[in-house]
Amino acid sequence: MTDASSEALAATLDLQTVRVVRQIAEHGSLTGAAEALGYSQPAVSQQLRRFEERTGIALVERVGRGIRLTESGRVLARHANAVATALEAAAGELDEIRGLRTGRVRLVAFPSASATLVPRLIATLAASHPGLDLTYVEAEPPEAVAAVRSDRADLAITFSYPGDRDDPHRASARGLEVRPFGDEPMRLVLSAGHPAAGDEVVDLERLRGEPWIAGCPRCRGHLLELAGAAGFAPRIAFETDNFVAVEGMVAQGLGVALLPALALAASPRHPEVVVRPTARADVRSLHLVTAKGAERVPAVGVAIAALESLAGR
């Protein structure tokens, strides 16, 4: 292909076609792509038909009652993330020249960030860049990473635990940008009358015989790993993702718990519980996940900078 013909073909590419092809690759059907993009199936079909009429290149082909990407479609899908991000970055830089009066950030974050980091970020951006359109959806890290990969989110706040066998920032985040966002301390939650409540720090081994109140599956896995390192298997008596419920159970003497600091900051402290650091100063790591190069999109870059500033306070 000559340089001239390559330039002519590149000129026919548009962001919407790239997004459609990416979603077809992700979901394997026009229906799945349409649902992911929030469009009707006829609208998605029309988008592909217009591209084919302009270029003479078919991106999908019929197979029985379904469809699949052609070789050309697979090539475009392979470059889709980079192309979409680059086009959005270019559009964003033009907005930046105009003073960043407009822009969009689709944010996704884990539940305990919903009552802590997210409201502060929204307020900060509303004050500094009132023209930005920020939307928010709550999701655990694996779903948040998947949302960025499928272009349903621009920025995800996620977490991981040391030694996490199901860390969503490994294979599932390949090709995405994962940047460290600091460490979040883990805290032991004890009833005010617990024998260890008066200690400044508490060794998990001291809680060997206690009943435990465990949280989400990944948090529970981290508890099992920490307890195993301390030489025991915790007896999990109750399980709930509700942080307020955890504190209520601890206050009633039903068990002890291990919670991240953001979860404890998400609601007022129960008067009958105390919170203590672990003897090993255990933490979980926070991350910001975006598509490669998304920080060059001004609206996303502003949101990242604001989050990093909030984390430093």
LOLO-553119 format. One record per residue (C-alpha): residue in three letters; x, y, z. Coordinates in nm, 3 decimals. Example, Ala and Ser with C-alpha at 12.3 -4.5 7.8 and 13.67 -1.06 7.14 Angstrom:
<r><r>ALA</r><X>1.230</X><Y>-0.450</Y><Z>0.780</Z></r>
<r><r>SER</r><X>1.367</X><Y>-0.106</Y><Z>0.714</Z></r>
END
This chain:
<r><r>MET</r><X>0.000</X><Y>0.000</Y><Z>0.000</Z></r>
<r><r>THR</r><X>0.141</X><Y>0.340</Y><Z>-0.099</Z></r>
<r><r>ASP</r><X>0.182</X><Y>0.625</Y><Z>0.148</Z></r>
<r><r>ALA</r><X>-0.098</X><Y>0.812</Y><Z>-0.028</Z></r>
<r><r>SER</r><X>-0.342</X><Y>0.521</Y><Z>-0.006</Z></r>
<r><r>SER</r><X>-0.246</X><Y>0.459</Y><Z>0.360</Z></r>
<r><r>GLU</r><X>-0.317</X><Y>0.824</Y><Z>0.438</Z></r>
<r><r>ALA</r><X>-0.650</X><Y>0.807</Y><Z>0.254</Z></r>
<r><r>LEU</r><X>-0.755</X><Y>0.497</Y><Z>0.450</Z></r>
<r><r>ALA</r><X>-0.646</X><Y>0.649</Y><Z>0.781</Z></r>
<r><r>ALA</r><X>-0.857</X><Y>0.954</Y><Z>0.701</Z></r>
<r><r>THR</r><X>-1.167</X><Y>0.736</Y><Z>0.673</Z></r>
<r><r>LEU</r><X>-1.123</X><Y>0.589</Y><Z>1.020</Z></r>
<r><r>ASP</r><X>-1.345</X><Y>0.742</Y><Z>1.284</Z></r>
<r><r>LEU</r><X>-1.358</X><Y>0.695</Y><Z>1.658</Z></r>
<r><r>GLN</r><X>-1.705</X><Y>0.542</Y><Z>1.655</Z></r>
<r><r>THR</r><X>-1.609</X><Y>0.267</Y><Z>1.409</Z></r>
<r><r>VAL</r><X>-1.303</X><Y>0.187</Y><Z>1.620</Z></r>
<r><r>ARG</r><X>-1.520</X><Y>0.161</Y><Z>1.931</Z></r>
<r><r>VAL</r><X>-1.773</X><Y>-0.062</Y><Z>1.755</Z></r>
<r><r>VAL</r><X>-1.505</X><Y>-0.302</Y><Z>1.632</Z></r>
<r><r>ARG</r><X>-1.344</X><Y>-0.312</Y><Z>1.976</Z></r>
<r><r>GLN</r><X>-1.676</X><Y>-0.408</Y><Z>2.137</Z></r>
<r><r>ILE</r><X>-1.747</X><Y>-0.675</Y><Z>1.874</Z></r>
<r><r>ALA</r><X>-1.406</X><Y>-0.826</Y><Z>1.952</Z></r>
<r><r>GLU</r><X>-1.487</X><Y>-0.808</Y><Z>2.323</Z></r>
<r><r>HIS</r><X>-1.842</X><Y>-0.949</Y><Z>2.311</Z></r>
<r><r>GLY</r><X>-1.846</X><Y>-1.157</Y><Z>1.993</Z></r>
<r><r>SER</r><X>-2.172</X><Y>-1.019</Y><Z>1.856</Z></r>
<r><r>LEU</r><X>-2.344</X><Y>-0.706</Y><Z>1.726</Z></r>
<r><r>THR</r><X>-2.597</X><Y>-0.732</Y><Z>2.008</Z></r>
<r><r>GLY</r><X>-2.327</X><Y>-0.741</Y><Z>2.274</Z></r>
<r><r>ALA</r><X>-2.142</X><Y>-0.452</Y><Z>2.113</Z></r>
<r><r>ALA</r><X>-2.461</X><Y>-0.245</Y><Z>2.090</Z></r>
<r><r>GLU</r><X>-2.548</X><Y>-0.308</Y><Z>2.457</Z></r>
<r><r>ALA</r><X>-2.196</X><Y>-0.216</Y><Z>2.571</Z></r>
<r><r>LEU</r><X>-2.206</X><Y>0.109</Y><Z>2.374</Z></r>
<r><r>GLY</r><X>-2.565</X><Y>0.193</Y><Z>2.467</Z></r>
<r><r>TYR</r><X>-2.683</X><Y>0.188</Y><Z>2.103</Z></r>
<r><r>SER</r><X>-2.939</X><Y>-0.012</Y><Z>1.911</Z></r>
<r><r>GLN</r><X>-2.819</X><Y>-0.304</Y><Z>1.699</Z></r>
<r><r>PRO</r><X>-2.936</X><Y>-0.136</Y><Z>1.373</Z></r>
<r><r>ALA</r><X>-2.728</X><Y>0.172</Y><Z>1.462</Z></r>
<r><r>VAL</r><X>-2.417</X><Y>-0.044</Y><Z>1.506</Z></r>
<r><r>SER</r><X>-2.485</X><Y>-0.226</Y><Z>1.177</Z></r>
<r><r>GLN</r><X>-2.529</X><Y>0.107</Y><Z>1.000</Z></r>
<r><r>GLN</r><X>-2.197</X><Y>0.233</Y><Z>1.139</Z></r>
<r><r>LEU</r><X>-2.017</X><Y>-0.070</Y><Z>0.994</Z></r>
<r><r>ARG</r><X>-2.201</X><Y>-0.040</Y><Z>0.661</Z></r>
<r><r>ARG</r><X>-2.102</X><Y>0.327</Y><Z>0.624</Z></r>
<r><r>PHE</r><X>-1.737</X><Y>0.237</Y><Z>0.684</Z></r>
<r><r>GLU</r><X>-1.753</X><Y>-0.041</Y><Z>0.425</Z></r>
<r><r>GLU</r><X>-1.913</X><Y>0.192</Y><Z>0.169</Z></r>
<r><r>ARG</r><X>-1.638</X><Y>0.450</Y><Z>0.222</Z></r>
<r><r>THR</r><X>-1.346</X><Y>0.207</Y><Z>0.209</Z></r>
<r><r>GLY</r><X>-1.457</X><Y>-0.111</Y><Z>0.037</Z></r>
<r><r>ILE</r><X>-1.324</X><Y>-0.304</Y><Z>0.340</Z></r>
<r><r>ALA</r><X>-1.552</X><Y>-0.546</Y><Z>0.522</Z></r>
<r><r>LEU</r><X>-1.496</X><Y>-0.560</Y><Z>0.898</Z></r>
<r><r>VAL</r><X>-1.742</X><Y>-0.840</Y><Z>0.982</Z></r>
<r><r>GLU</r><X>-1.874</X><Y>-1.148</Y><Z>0.806</Z></r>
<r><r>ARG</r><X>-2.174</X><Y>-1.374</Y><Z>0.863</Z></r>
<r><r>VAL</r><X>-2.116</X><Y>-1.717</Y><Z>1.018</Z></r>
<r><r>GLY</r><X>-2.440</X><Y>-1.911</Y><Z>1.053</Z></r>
<r><r>ARG</r><X>-2.674</X><Y>-1.694</Y><Z>1.256</Z></r>
<r><r>GLY</r><X>-2.391</X><Y>-1.490</Y><Z>1.404</Z></r>
<r><r>ILE</r><X>-2.105</X><Y>-1.272</Y><Z>1.289</Z></r>
<r><r>ARG</r><X>-1.730</X><Y>-1.261</Y><Z>1.334</Z></r>
<r><r>LEU</r><X>-1.459</X><Y>-1.013</Y><Z>1.253</Z></r>
<r><r>THR</r><X>-1.285</X><Y>-1.047</Y><Z>0.920</Z></r>
<r><r>GLU</r><X>-0.905</X><Y>-1.036</Y><Z>0.904</Z></r>
<r><r>SER</r><X>-0.935</X><Y>-0.659</Y><Z>0.850</Z></r>
<r><r>GLY</r><X>-1.166</X><Y>-0.635</Y><Z>1.149</Z></r>
<r><r>ARG</r><X>-0.919</X><Y>-0.828</Y><Z>1.367</Z></r>
<r><r>VAL</r><X>-0.638</X><Y>-0.594</Y><Z>1.261</Z></r>
<r><r>LEU</r><X>-0.845</X><Y>-0.291</Y><Z>1.354</Z></r>
<r><r>ALA</r><X>-0.950</X><Y>-0.452</Y><Z>1.685</Z></r>
<r><r>ARG</r><X>-0.586</X><Y>-0.518</Y><Z>1.770</Z></r>
<r><r>HIS</r><X>-0.510</X><Y>-0.146</Y><Z>1.736</Z></r>
<r><r>ALA</r><X>-0.843</X><Y>-0.027</Y><Z>1.874</Z></r>
<r><r>ASN</r><X>-0.733</X><Y>0.075</Y><Z>2.225</Z></r>
<r><r>ALA</r><X>-0.434</X><Y>0.272</Y><Z>2.100</Z></r>
<r><r>VAL</r><X>-0.633</X><Y>0.435</Y><Z>1.818</Z></r>
<r><r>ALA</r><X>-0.926</X><Y>0.535</Y><Z>2.039</Z></r>
<r><r>THR</r><X>-0.697</X><Y>0.674</Y><Z>2.308</Z></r>
<r><r>ALA</r><X>-0.490</X><Y>0.869</Y><Z>2.055</Z></r>
<r><r>LEU</r><X>-0.800</X><Y>1.022</Y><Z>1.894</Z></r>
<r><r>GLU</r><X>-0.941</X><Y>1.115</Y><Z>2.236</Z></r>
<r><r>ALA</r><X>-0.605</X><Y>1.262</Y><Z>2.335</Z></r>
<r><r>ALA</r><X>-0.600</X><Y>1.478</Y><Z>2.023</Z></r>
<r><r>ALA</r><X>-0.955</X><Y>1.597</Y><Z>2.087</Z></r>
<r><r>GLY</r><X>-0.865</X><Y>1.660</Y><Z>2.449</Z></r>
<r><r>GLU</r><X>-0.558</X><Y>1.866</Y><Z>2.362</Z></r>
<r><r>LEU</r><X>-0.779</X><Y>2.088</Y><Z>2.146</Z></r>
<r><r>ASP</r><X>-1.008</X><Y>2.131</Y><Z>2.448</Z></r>
<r><r>GLU</r><X>-0.703</X><Y>2.215</Y><Z>2.658</Z></r>
<r><r>ILE</r><X>-0.611</X><Y>2.490</Y><Z>2.414</Z></r>
<r><r>ARG</r><X>-0.961</X><Y>2.627</Y><Z>2.471</Z></r>
<r><r>GLY</r><X>-0.899</X><Y>2.625</Y><Z>2.846</Z></r>
<r><r>LEU</r><X>-1.039</X><Y>2.276</Y><Z>2.927</Z></r>
<r><r>ARG</r><X>-1.391</X><Y>2.412</Y><Z>2.935</Z></r>
<r><r>THR</r><X>-1.526</X><Y>2.072</Y><Z>2.835</Z></r>
<r><r>GLY</r><X>-1.425</X><Y>1.709</Y><Z>2.871</Z></r>
<r><r>ARG</r><X>-1.545</X><Y>1.376</Y><Z>3.003</Z></r>
<r><r>VAL</r><X>-1.410</X><Y>1.138</Y><Z>3.265</Z></r>
<r><r>ARG</r><X>-1.582</X><Y>0.806</Y><Z>3.331</Z></r>
<r><r>LEU</r><X>-1.462</X><Y>0.694</Y><Z>3.672</Z></r>
<r><r>VAL</r><X>-1.500</X><Y>0.354</Y><Z>3.839</Z></r>
<r><r>ALA</r><X>-1.378</X><Y>0.268</Y><Z>4.189</Z></r>
<r><r>PHE</r><X>-1.417</X><Y>0.014</Y><Z>4.469</Z></r>
<r><r>PRO</r><X>-1.689</X><Y>0.058</Y><Z>4.737</Z></r>
<r><r>SER</r><X>-1.488</X><Y>0.205</Y><Z>5.025</Z></r>
<r><r>ALA</r><X>-1.354</X><Y>0.474</Y><Z>4.789</Z></r>
<r><r>SER</r><X>-1.715</X><Y>0.576</Y><Z>4.714</Z></r>
<r><r>ALA</r><X>-1.753</X><Y>0.752</Y><Z>5.048</Z></r>
<r><r>THR</r><X>-1.398</X><Y>0.885</Y><Z>5.076</Z></r>
<r><r>LEU</r><X>-1.183</X><Y>0.953</Y><Z>4.769</Z></r>
<r><r>VAL</r><X>-1.459</X><Y>0.982</Y><Z>4.509</Z></r>
<r><r>PRO</r><X>-1.666</X><Y>1.263</Y><Z>4.670</Z></r>
<r><r>ARG</r><X>-1.349</X><Y>1.463</Y><Z>4.733</Z></r>
<r><r>LEU</r><X>-1.240</X><Y>1.418</Y><Z>4.371</Z></r>
<r><r>ILE</r><X>-1.580</X><Y>1.522</Y><Z>4.235</Z></r>
<r><r>ALA</r><X>-1.583</X><Y>1.834</Y><Z>4.455</Z></r>
<r><r>THR</r><X>-1.225</X><Y>1.923</Y><Z>4.360</Z></r>
<r><r>LEU</r><X>-1.290</X><Y>1.895</Y><Z>3.987</Z></r>
<r><r>ALA</r><X>-1.624</X><Y>2.078</Y><Z>4.011</Z></r>
<r><r>ALA</r><X>-1.443</X><Y>2.371</Y><Z>4.171</Z></r>
<r><r>SER</r><X>-1.136</X><Y>2.376</Y><Z>3.945</Z></r>
<r><r>HIS</r><X>-1.287</X><Y>2.260</Y><Z>3.612</Z></r>
<r><r>PRO</r><X>-1.665</X><Y>2.309</Y><Z>3.623</Z></r>
<r><r>GLY</r><X>-1.698</X><Y>2.222</Y><Z>3.254</Z></r>
<r><r>LEU</r><X>-1.580</X><Y>1.864</Y><Z>3.304</Z></r>
<r><r>ASP</r><X>-1.844</X><Y>1.592</Y><Z>3.291</Z></r>
<r><r>LEU</r><X>-1.750</X><Y>1.325</Y><Z>3.549</Z></r>
<r><r>THR</r><X>-1.960</X><Y>1.011</Y><Z>3.583</Z></r>
<r><r>TYR</r><X>-1.906</X><Y>0.740</Y><Z>3.842</Z></r>
<r><r>VAL</r><X>-1.983</X><Y>0.369</Y><Z>3.876</Z></r>
<r><r>GLU</r><X>-1.886</X><Y>0.150</Y><Z>4.172</Z></r>
<r><r>ALA</r><X>-1.712</X><Y>-0.183</Y><Z>4.107</Z></r>
<r><r>GLU</r><X>-1.459</X><Y>-0.417</Y><Z>4.263</Z></r>
<r><r>PRO</r><X>-1.109</X><Y>-0.415</Y><Z>4.103</Z></r>
<r><r>PRO</r><X>-1.154</X><Y>-0.705</Y><Z>3.855</Z></r>
<r><r>GLU</r><X>-1.471</X><Y>-0.548</Y><Z>3.714</Z></r>
<r><r>ALA</r><X>-1.312</X><Y>-0.201</Y><Z>3.717</Z></r>
<r><r>VAL</r><X>-1.011</X><Y>-0.320</Y><Z>3.515</Z></r>
<r><r>ALA</r><X>-1.246</X><Y>-0.491</Y><Z>3.268</Z></r>
<r><r>ALA</r><X>-1.442</X><Y>-0.165</Y><Z>3.233</Z></r>
<r><r>VAL</r><X>-1.127</X><Y>0.025</Y><Z>3.133</Z></r>
<r><r>ARG</r><X>-1.024</X><Y>-0.249</Y><Z>2.891</Z></r>
<r><r>SER</r><X>-1.365</X><Y>-0.246</Y><Z>2.718</Z></r>
<r><r>ASP</r><X>-1.376</X><Y>0.137</Y><Z>2.705</Z></r>
<r><r>ARG</r><X>-1.665</X><Y>0.161</Y><Z>2.950</Z></r>
<r><r>ALA</r><X>-1.444</X><Y>0.367</Y><Z>3.185</Z></r>
<r><r>ASP</r><X>-1.155</X><Y>0.609</Y><Z>3.141</Z></r>
<r><r>LEU</r><X>-1.007</X><Y>0.581</Y><Z>3.490</Z></r>
<r><r>ALA</r><X>-1.032</X><Y>0.314</Y><Z>3.760</Z></r>
<r><r>ILE</r><X>-0.925</X><Y>0.334</Y><Z>4.124</Z></r>
<r><r>THR</r><X>-0.835</X><Y>-0.020</Y><Z>4.232</Z></r>
<r><r>PHE</r><X>-0.650</X><Y>-0.208</Y><Z>4.503</Z></r>
<r><r>SER</r><X>-0.442</X><Y>-0.522</Y><Z>4.543</Z></r>
<r><r>TYR</r><X>-0.305</X><Y>-0.720</Y><Z>4.833</Z></r>
<r><r>PRO</r><X>0.056</X><Y>-0.842</Y><Z>4.862</Z></r>
<r><r>GLY</r><X>0.075</X><Y>-1.198</Y><Z>4.733</Z></r>
<r><r>ASP</r><X>-0.280</X><Y>-1.186</Y><Z>4.592</Z></r>
<r><r>ARG</r><X>-0.309</X><Y>-1.490</Y><Z>4.363</Z></r>
<r><r>ASP</r><X>-0.601</X><Y>-1.327</Y><Z>4.180</Z></r>
<r><r>ASP</r><X>-0.442</X><Y>-0.983</Y><Z>4.146</Z></r>
<r><r>PRO</r><X>-0.641</X><Y>-0.816</Y><Z>3.865</Z></r>
<r><r>HIS</r><X>-0.342</X><Y>-0.599</Y><Z>3.772</Z></r>
<r><r>ARG</r><X>-0.147</X><Y>-0.888</Y><Z>3.620</Z></r>
<r><r>ALA</r><X>-0.264</X><Y>-1.070</Y><Z>3.306</Z></r>
<r><r>SER</r><X>-0.607</X><Y>-0.904</Y><Z>3.291</Z></r>
<r><r>ALA</r><X>-0.448</X><Y>-0.557</Y><Z>3.291</Z></r>
<r><r>ARG</r><X>-0.189</X><Y>-0.637</Y><Z>3.022</Z></r>
<r><r>GLY</r><X>-0.172</X><Y>-0.351</Y><Z>2.774</Z></r>
<r><r>LEU</r><X>-0.325</X><Y>-0.102</Y><Z>3.018</Z></r>
<r><r>GLU</r><X>-0.149</X><Y>0.163</Y><Z>3.226</Z></r>
<r><r>VAL</r><X>-0.136</X><Y>0.072</Y><Z>3.598</Z></r>
<r><r>ARG</r><X>0.022</X><Y>0.338</Y><Z>3.817</Z></r>
<r><r>PRO</r><X>0.083</X><Y>0.311</Y><Z>4.193</Z></r>
<r><r>PHE</r><X>-0.141</X><Y>0.532</Y><Z>4.402</Z></r>
<r><r>GLY</r><X>0.004</X><Y>0.472</Y><Z>4.747</Z></r>
<r><r>ASP</r><X>-0.050</X><Y>0.218</Y><Z>5.024</Z></r>
<r><r>GLU</r><X>-0.356</X><Y>0.192</Y><Z>5.247</Z></r>
<r><r>PRO</r><X>-0.298</X><Y>0.067</Y><Z>5.604</Z></r>
<r><r>MET</r><X>-0.484</X><Y>-0.237</Y><Z>5.730</Z></r>
<r><r>ARG</r><X>-0.636</X><Y>-0.206</Y><Z>6.077</Z></r>
<r><r>LEU</r><X>-0.756</X><Y>-0.455</Y><Z>6.337</Z></r>
<r><r>VAL</r><X>-1.102</X><Y>-0.380</Y><Z>6.478</Z></r>
<r><r>LEU</r><X>-1.162</X><Y>-0.495</Y><Z>6.835</Z></r>
<r><r>SER</r><X>-1.437</X><Y>-0.443</Y><Z>7.089</Z></r>
<r><r>ALA</r><X>-1.356</X><Y>-0.178</Y><Z>7.349</Z></r>
<r><r>GLY</r><X>-1.346</X><Y>-0.448</Y><Z>7.618</Z></r>
<r><r>HIS</r><X>-1.110</X><Y>-0.682</Y><Z>7.432</Z></r>
<r><r>PRO</r><X>-0.791</X><Y>-0.774</Y><Z>7.623</Z></r>
<r><r>ALA</r><X>-0.577</X><Y>-0.634</Y><Z>7.338</Z></r>
<r><r>ALA</r><X>-0.772</X><Y>-0.308</Y><Z>7.309</Z></r>
<r><r>GLY</r><X>-0.522</X><Y>-0.123</Y><Z>7.527</Z></r>
<r><r>ASP</r><X>-0.220</X><Y>-0.216</Y><Z>7.312</Z></r>
<r><r>GLU</r><X>-0.078</X><Y>0.037</Y><Z>7.065</Z></r>
<r><r>VAL</r><X>-0.023</X><Y>-0.234</Y><Z>6.804</Z></r>
<r><r>VAL</r><X>-0.154</X><Y>-0.592</Y><Z>6.796</Z></r>
<r><r>ASP</r><X>0.016</X><Y>-0.906</Y><Z>6.666</Z></r>
<r><r>LEU</r><X>-0.227</X><Y>-1.126</Y><Z>6.471</Z></r>
<r><r>GLU</r><X>-0.090</X><Y>-1.433</Y><Z>6.651</Z></r>
<r><r>ARG</r><X>-0.243</X><Y>-1.301</Y><Z>6.972</Z></r>
<r><r>LEU</r><X>-0.587</X><Y>-1.333</Y><Z>6.809</Z></r>
<r><r>ARG</r><X>-0.535</X><Y>-1.697</Y><Z>6.715</Z></r>
<r><r>GLY</r><X>-0.837</X><Y>-1.829</Y><Z>6.906</Z></r>
<r><r>GLU</r><X>-1.079</X><Y>-1.548</Y><Z>6.823</Z></r>
<r><r>PRO</r><X>-1.382</X><Y>-1.573</Y><Z>6.593</Z></r>
<r><r>TRP</r><X>-1.334</X><Y>-1.346</Y><Z>6.288</Z></r>
<r><r>ILE</r><X>-1.575</X><Y>-1.134</Y><Z>6.088</Z></r>
<r><r>ALA</r><X>-1.460</X><Y>-1.139</Y><Z>5.724</Z></r>
<r><r>GLY</r><X>-1.543</X><Y>-0.912</Y><Z>5.430</Z></r>
<r><r>CYS</r><X>-1.528</X><Y>-0.942</Y><Z>5.050</Z></r>
<r><r>PRO</r><X>-1.375</X><Y>-1.259</Y><Z>4.899</Z></r>
<r><r>ARG</r><X>-1.044</X><Y>-1.089</Y><Z>4.816</Z></r>
<r><r>CYS</r><X>-1.028</X><Y>-0.925</Y><Z>5.162</Z></r>
<r><r>ARG</r><X>-1.105</X><Y>-1.263</Y><Z>5.317</Z></r>
<r><r>GLY</r><X>-0.824</X><Y>-1.420</Y><Z>5.115</Z></r>
<r><r>HIS</r><X>-0.583</X><Y>-1.158</Y><Z>5.247</Z></r>
<r><r>LEU</r><X>-0.690</X><Y>-1.233</Y><Z>5.606</Z></r>
<r><r>LEU</r><X>-0.627</X><Y>-1.604</Y><Z>5.547</Z></r>
<r><r>GLU</r><X>-0.281</X><Y>-1.528</Y><Z>5.410</Z></r>
<r><r>LEU</r><X>-0.182</X><Y>-1.295</Y><Z>5.696</Z></r>
<r><r>ALA</r><X>-0.311</X><Y>-1.538</Y><Z>5.957</Z></r>
<r><r>GLY</r><X>-0.127</X><Y>-1.822</Y><Z>5.786</Z></r>
<r><r>ALA</r><X>0.196</X><Y>-1.621</Y><Z>5.803</Z></r>
<r><r>ALA</r><X>0.127</X><Y>-1.575</Y><Z>6.177</Z></r>
<r><r>GLY</r><X>0.092</X><Y>-1.952</Y><Z>6.216</Z></r>
<r><r>PHE</r><X>-0.283</X><Y>-2.012</Y><Z>6.238</Z></r>
<r><r>ALA</r><X>-0.601</X><Y>-2.053</Y><Z>6.034</Z></r>
<r><r>PRO</r><X>-0.864</X><Y>-1.797</Y><Z>6.140</Z></r>
<r><r>ARG</r><X>-1.205</X><Y>-1.925</Y><Z>6.243</Z></r>
<r><r>ILE</r><X>-1.441</X><Y>-1.714</Y><Z>6.032</Z></r>
<r><r>ALA</r><X>-1.772</X><Y>-1.688</Y><Z>6.216</Z></r>
<r><r>PHE</r><X>-1.950</X><Y>-1.425</Y><Z>6.004</Z></r>
<r><r>GLU</r><X>-1.909</X><Y>-1.275</Y><Z>5.657</Z></r>
<r><r>THR</r><X>-2.037</X><Y>-0.938</Y><Z>5.533</Z></r>
<r><r>ASP</r><X>-1.923</X><Y>-0.669</Y><Z>5.291</Z></r>
<r><r>ASN</r><X>-2.103</X><Y>-0.406</Y><Z>5.501</Z></r>
<r><r>PHE</r><X>-1.834</X><Y>-0.220</Y><Z>5.697</Z></r>
<r><r>VAL</r><X>-2.089</X><Y>-0.069</Y><Z>5.936</Z></r>
<r><r>ALA</r><X>-2.223</X><Y>-0.417</Y><Z>6.009</Z></r>
<r><r>VAL</r><X>-1.870</X><Y>-0.542</Y><Z>6.078</Z></r>
<r><r>GLU</r><X>-1.820</X><Y>-0.272</Y><Z>6.341</Z></r>
<r><r>GLY</r><X>-2.161</X><Y>-0.348</Y><Z>6.492</Z></r>
<r><r>MET</r><X>-2.075</X><Y>-0.717</Y><Z>6.527</Z></r>
<r><r>VAL</r><X>-1.735</X><Y>-0.639</Y><Z>6.676</Z></r>
<r><r>ALA</r><X>-1.898</X><Y>-0.398</Y><Z>6.924</Z></r>
<r><r>GLN</r><X>-2.123</X><Y>-0.682</Y><Z>7.042</Z></r>
<r><r>GLY</r><X>-1.822</X><Y>-0.903</Y><Z>7.106</Z></r>
<r><r>LEU</r><X>-1.908</X><Y>-1.143</Y><Z>6.823</Z></r>
<r><r>GLY</r><X>-1.555</X><Y>-1.143</Y><Z>6.684</Z></r>
<r><r>VAL</r><X>-1.261</X><Y>-0.936</Y><Z>6.561</Z></r>
<r><r>ALA</r><X>-1.198</X><Y>-0.802</Y><Z>6.212</Z></r>
<r><r>LEU</r><X>-0.930</X><Y>-0.672</Y><Z>5.978</Z></r>
<r><r>LEU</r><X>-1.037</X><Y>-0.374</Y><Z>5.764</Z></r>
<r><r>PRO</r><X>-0.861</X><Y>-0.128</Y><Z>5.531</Z></r>
<r><r>ALA</r><X>-0.835</X><Y>0.233</Y><Z>5.651</Z></r>
<r><r>LEU</r><X>-1.065</X><Y>0.371</Y><Z>5.379</Z></r>
<r><r>ALA</r><X>-1.341</X><Y>0.134</Y><Z>5.487</Z></r>
<r><r>LEU</r><X>-1.310</X><Y>0.262</Y><Z>5.843</Z></r>
<r><r>ALA</r><X>-1.312</X><Y>0.622</Y><Z>5.722</Z></r>
<r><r>ALA</r><X>-1.630</X><Y>0.568</Y><Z>5.520</Z></r>
<r><r>SER</r><X>-1.861</X><Y>0.597</Y><Z>5.823</Z></r>
<r><r>PRO</r><X>-1.851</X><Y>0.732</Y><Z>6.181</Z></r>
<r><r>ARG</r><X>-1.664</X><Y>0.506</Y><Z>6.423</Z></r>
<r><r>HIS</r><X>-1.879</X><Y>0.288</Y><Z>6.648</Z></r>
<r><r>PRO</r><X>-1.824</X><Y>0.405</Y><Z>7.008</Z></r>
<r><r>GLU</r><X>-1.775</X><Y>0.050</Y><Z>7.136</Z></r>
<r><r>VAL</r><X>-1.487</X><Y>-0.049</Y><Z>6.907</Z></r>
<r><r>VAL</r><X>-1.119</X><Y>0.038</Y><Z>6.892</Z></r>
<r><r>VAL</r><X>-0.892</X><Y>0.028</Y><Z>6.588</Z></r>
<r><r>ARG</r><X>-0.528</X><Y>-0.080</Y><Z>6.612</Z></r>
<r><r>PRO</r><X>-0.240</X><Y>-0.120</Y><Z>6.362</Z></r>
<r><r>THR</r><X>-0.105</X><Y>-0.470</Y><Z>6.304</Z></r>
<r><r>ALA</r><X>0.240</X><Y>-0.548</Y><Z>6.439</Z></r>
<r><r>ARG</r><X>0.369</X><Y>-0.596</Y><Z>6.083</Z></r>
<r><r>ALA</r><X>0.216</X><Y>-0.268</Y><Z>5.960</Z></r>
<r><r>ASP</r><X>0.021</X><Y>-0.455</Y><Z>5.690</Z></r>
<r><r>VAL</r><X>-0.109</X><Y>-0.256</Y><Z>5.391</Z></r>
<r><r>ARG</r><X>-0.289</X><Y>-0.299</Y><Z>5.064</Z></r>
<r><r>SER</r><X>-0.177</X><Y>-0.112</Y><Z>4.752</Z></r>
<r><r>LEU</r><X>-0.391</X><Y>0.137</Y><Z>4.560</Z></r>
<r><r>HIS</r><X>-0.366</X><Y>0.182</Y><Z>4.182</Z></r>
<r><r>LEU</r><X>-0.496</X><Y>0.403</Y><Z>3.903</Z></r>
<r><r>VAL</r><X>-0.577</X><Y>0.211</Y><Z>3.584</Z></r>
<r><r>THR</r><X>-0.621</X><Y>0.372</Y><Z>3.240</Z></r>
<r><r>ALA</r><X>-0.569</X><Y>0.287</Y><Z>2.876</Z></r>
<r><r>LYS</r><X>-0.212</X><Y>0.341</Y><Z>2.754</Z></r>
<r><r>GLY</r><X>-0.153</X><Y>0.710</Y><Z>2.694</Z></r>
<r><r>ALA</r><X>-0.486</X><Y>0.816</Y><Z>2.848</Z></r>
<r><r>GLU</r><X>-0.308</X><Y>1.063</Y><Z>3.076</Z></r>
<r><r>ARG</r><X>-0.252</X><Y>1.273</Y><Z>2.761</Z></r>
<r><r>VAL</r><X>-0.627</X><Y>1.323</Y><Z>2.737</Z></r>
<r><r>PRO</r><X>-0.650</X><Y>1.648</Y><Z>2.935</Z></r>
<r><r>ALA</r><X>-0.968</X><Y>1.564</Y><Z>3.127</Z></r>
<r><r>VAL</r><X>-0.822</X><Y>1.229</Y><Z>3.237</Z></r>
<r><r>GLY</r><X>-0.487</X><Y>1.388</Y><Z>3.317</Z></r>
<r><r>VAL</r><X>-0.656</X><Y>1.649</Y><Z>3.535</Z></r>
<r><r>ALA</r><X>-0.847</X><Y>1.377</Y><Z>3.724</Z></r>
<r><r>ILE</r><X>-0.527</X><Y>1.176</Y><Z>3.780</Z></r>
<r><r>ALA</r><X>-0.342</X><Y>1.485</Y><Z>3.907</Z></r>
<r><r>ALA</r><X>-0.630</X><Y>1.568</Y><Z>4.142</Z></r>
<r><r>LEU</r><X>-0.636</X><Y>1.215</Y><Z>4.282</Z></r>
<r><r>GLU</r><X>-0.261</X><Y>1.213</Y><Z>4.337</Z></r>
<r><r>SER</r><X>-0.291</X><Y>1.547</Y><Z>4.517</Z></r>
<r><r>LEU</r><X>-0.571</X><Y>1.413</Y><Z>4.738</Z></r>
<r><r>ALA</r><X>-0.367</X><Y>1.102</Y><Z>4.821</Z></r>
<r><r>GLY</r><X>-0.082</X><Y>1.323</Y><Z>4.944</Z></r>
<r><r>ARG</r><X>-0.299</X><Y>1.506</Y><Z>5.199</Z></r>
END
